[in-house]
Amino acid sequence: MSSESVKGSLETSFQGTIATVEFGHPASNSFPRQLLDRLTAEINLLSRDENVSVIILKSEGARAFCSGASFDELLEIENEEQGTEFFSGFAHLLNAMRNCNKLIIGRVQGKAVGGGVGIIAACDYVFATPESDVKLSELAIGIGPFVIEPAVSRKIGKTAMTEMTLAANEWKSAEWAFQKGLFSVVCESFSLDLKIDDFAKRISSYNPEALREMKKIIWENTENWESLLFERAAITGKLVLSDFSRNALLQFKK
């Protein structure tokens, strides 16, 4: 496997004023820190691009949308500083999506775990397929969904977030996620791209200034995330060093 494939991939394409950002990684579209940083930088760049009115966020392949943090990199963490730094990658990405001037449409074609659920929750509108089950498995590996919790709770509420978190080994169906508000639309795979394309084109025809103001309203009262998410990253960075987490991560890798 090439070093580039291990790092993952990130590509942006344009159709009129619609930007489509596609990320990928051989390990079920998981996120090593470098790929997280690349996606964050791309969201920030597109936010400033006056030629872009809407962003579609998608991942490679057909089976998994995103499996969250890279287990290989989690096992390489040696101290709290490194742990905090790694999980701050998700904090930076969620804040970039929150602060982005453009509406972000999520394309979820398959299962999502952990940080992948957080990324879905940070999208402004989400299309998914019936195969798009979701799970917050963090407690099972000795940590918790601390960094992504504000994004998930904002979308589905504390009660549903708690249900997902405590049932750490249980997949929640796409229908469950739709009913709770994580997904905006659930449709069959064969019609997913057509529906997203139609919706994105409609959104891109609206007044850009109105869209920017709407984005601000959607994300009202989240200003504390600028500090909160990094405080949560520090909690996770400490917990991932525990013997419980080390052993659990090794078992999951096997």
C-alpha positions in Angstrom: 0.0 0.0 0.0 1.4 3.4 -1.0 2.1 6.1 1.6 -0.4 8.3 -0.2 -3.2 5.7 0.2 -2.3 5.3 3.9 -2.7 9.1 4.3 -6.0 9.0 2.5 -7.3 11.1 -0.3 -9.2 14.4 -0.7 -10.5 15.8 -3.9 -12.7 18.8 -4.7 -14.7 19.2 -8.0 -16.9 22.0 -9.2 -20.2 22.2 -11.1 -21.1 25.8 -11.4 -21.2 27.2 -7.9 -21.5 23.8 -6.3 -18.3 22.4 -4.8 -18.1 18.6 -4.1 -15.5 17.5 -1.6 -14.8 13.8 -1.5 -12.6 12.2 1.2 -11.4 8.6 1.3 -9.2 6.2 3.2 -8.6 2.4 2.7 -9.6 1.7 6.3 -13.4 2.3 5.9 -12.8 6.1 5.2 -11.3 6.6 8.6 -9.5 9.8 9.5 -5.8 10.0 10.3 -4.9 13.4 11.6 -3.3 14.6 8.4 -6.5 13.9 6.4 -8.6 15.7 9.1 -6.4 18.8 8.7 -6.6 18.6 4.9 -10.4 18.5 5.0 -10.5 21.4 7.6 -8.3 23.5 5.3 -10.4 22.8 2.3 -13.7 23.7 4.1 -12.0 27.0 5.2 -10.8 27.7 1.7 -14.3 27.1 0.1 -15.9 29.3 2.8 -13.9 32.2 1.4 -14.5 31.4 -2.2 -17.0 33.8 -3.6 -17.6 31.5 -6.6 -19.0 28.8 -4.4 -22.5 28.8 -3.0 -23.0 25.3 -1.6 -20.7 22.4 -0.6 -21.5 18.7 -0.9 -19.4 16.5 1.4 -19.1 12.8 0.5 -16.8 9.9 0.9 -15.4 7.2 -1.4 -16.9 3.8 -2.1 -20.3 2.3 -1.4 -20.1 0.6 2.0 -18.9 3.0 4.7 -19.3 6.8 4.9 -16.8 7.2 7.7 -15.4 5.0 10.5 -14.1 7.9 12.6 -10.6 8.2 14.0 -7.7 6.1 12.7 -7.1 3.3 15.2 -3.5 3.0 14.0 -2.9 6.6 15.1 -4.8 6.2 18.3 -2.4 3.4 19.3 0.6 5.6 18.5 -0.4 8.2 21.0 2.2 8.2 23.8 1.2 11.1 26.1 -1.7 13.5 26.9 -0.2 16.3 24.7 -0.3 14.0 21.7 -3.7 12.7 22.6 -5.1 16.2 22.9 -3.5 17.3 19.6 -5.0 14.3 17.8 -8.6 14.8 19.0 -8.2 18.5 18.4 -8.3 17.6 14.7 -12.0 16.8 15.0 -12.5 20.0 17.0 -10.9 22.1 14.2 -13.0 20.3 11.5 -16.4 20.7 13.3 -15.6 24.4 14.0 -14.7 24.9 10.3 -18.0 23.3 9.2 -19.9 25.4 11.8 -18.2 28.7 10.7 -18.3 28.0 7.0 -20.1 30.7 5.1 -21.6 28.0 2.8 -24.3 25.5 3.5 -22.9 22.0 3.7 -24.9 19.0 2.3 -23.9 15.6 3.5 -24.0 12.6 1.2 -24.1 9.5 3.4 -24.0 6.3 1.4 -23.1 3.8 4.1 -22.4 3.2 7.8 -20.8 5.8 10.1 -19.1 5.4 13.4 -17.9 7.8 16.1 -16.3 10.8 14.5 -18.1 10.0 11.3 -21.4 10.6 13.1 -20.0 13.9 14.3 -19.2 15.0 10.8 -22.7 14.1 9.7 -24.2 16.1 12.5 -22.1 19.1 11.5 -23.6 19.1 8.0 -26.5 21.5 7.5 -28.6 19.0 5.4 -28.0 15.3 5.0 -29.1 12.8 2.4 -28.6 9.1 3.4 -29.5 5.6 2.2 -31.3 2.8 4.1 -27.8 1.2 4.6 -26.5 4.2 6.5 -26.6 2.8 10.0 -24.8 4.8 12.7 -23.1 4.0 16.0 -21.2 5.8 18.7 -18.8 3.1 19.9 -16.4 5.3 21.9 -17.3 4.0 25.4 -16.5 0.5 24.2 -12.9 1.5 23.6 -12.5 3.4 26.9 -13.1 6.9 25.7 -16.4 8.8 24.9 -17.8 10.9 22.0 -16.8 14.1 23.9 -15.6 16.3 21.1 -18.5 15.4 18.7 -21.2 15.4 21.4 -22.2 19.0 21.1 -22.8 18.5 17.3 -24.7 15.3 17.8 -26.8 16.6 20.7 -27.6 19.7 18.7 -29.1 17.6 16.0 -30.8 14.7 17.8 -31.1 16.0 21.4 -29.4 14.8 24.6 -31.7 11.8 25.1 -31.0 10.3 21.7 -27.3 11.0 22.0 -27.3 9.3 25.4 -29.1 6.3 23.9 -26.5 6.0 21.2 -23.5 6.5 23.5 -24.5 4.0 26.2 -25.5 1.4 23.6 -22.0 1.6 22.3 -22.1 -1.8 20.5 -25.5 -1.2 18.9 -26.1 0.1 15.4 -28.9 2.5 15.0 -30.8 2.2 11.7 -31.0 4.9 9.1 -34.7 5.2 9.8 -33.9 5.8 13.5 -31.4 8.5 12.5 -34.0 10.1 10.2 -36.6 10.1 12.9 -34.2 11.7 15.4 -33.2 14.4 12.9 -29.6 13.3 12.1 -30.7 12.7 8.4 -32.9 15.1 6.5 -33.7 12.6 3.7 -33.4 8.8 3.3 -33.6 7.5 -0.2 -32.5 4.4 -2.1 -28.9 4.4 -3.4 -29.8 4.5 -7.0 -31.6 7.9 -6.5 -29.2 9.4 -4.0 -27.0 11.4 -6.3 -29.9 12.6 -8.4 -31.7 13.9 -5.4 -28.6 15.6 -4.0 -27.9 17.2 -7.4 -31.4 18.6 -7.7 -31.4 19.9 -4.1 -27.9 21.5 -4.5 -28.8 23.2 -7.7 -32.0 24.6 -6.2 -30.0 25.9 -3.1 -27.3 27.4 -5.4 -29.9 29.4 -7.2 -30.9 31.3 -4.0 -29.6 34.7 -3.0 -26.0 34.0 -1.6 -26.4 36.7 1.0 -29.7 35.1 2.3 -27.9 31.8 2.4 -25.1 33.2 4.5 -27.5 34.8 6.9 -29.4 31.5 7.2 -26.2 29.7 8.0 -25.6 32.1 10.9 -29.1 31.4 12.2 -28.8 27.6 11.9 -25.7 27.8 14.1 -26.8 30.3 16.7 -25.6 29.8 20.2 -22.6 27.6 19.4 -19.9 30.2 19.8 -18.6 28.4 22.9 -17.5 25.5 20.7 -14.3 27.5 20.0 -13.1 26.5 23.5 -15.5 23.7 24.5 -14.4 21.2 21.7 -10.8 21.6 22.7 -11.5 21.1 26.3 -13.3 17.9 25.3 -10.3 16.9 23.2 -8.1 17.1 26.3 -10.4 14.8 28.2 -10.3 12.2 25.3 -6.6 12.6 24.9 -6.1 11.6 28.5 -8.5 8.7 28.5 -7.1 7.1 25.3 -3.8 6.4 27.2 -5.6 4.2 29.8 -4.9 0.4 29.9 -8.6 -0.1 29.1 -8.4 1.9 25.9 -5.1 0.3 24.8 -6.4 -3.2 25.2 -9.8 -2.4 23.7 -8.2 -0.8 20.6 -5.9 -3.8 20.1 -9.0 -6.1 20.3 -10.9 -4.0 17.8 -7.9 -4.0 15.4 -7.9 -7.8 15.5 
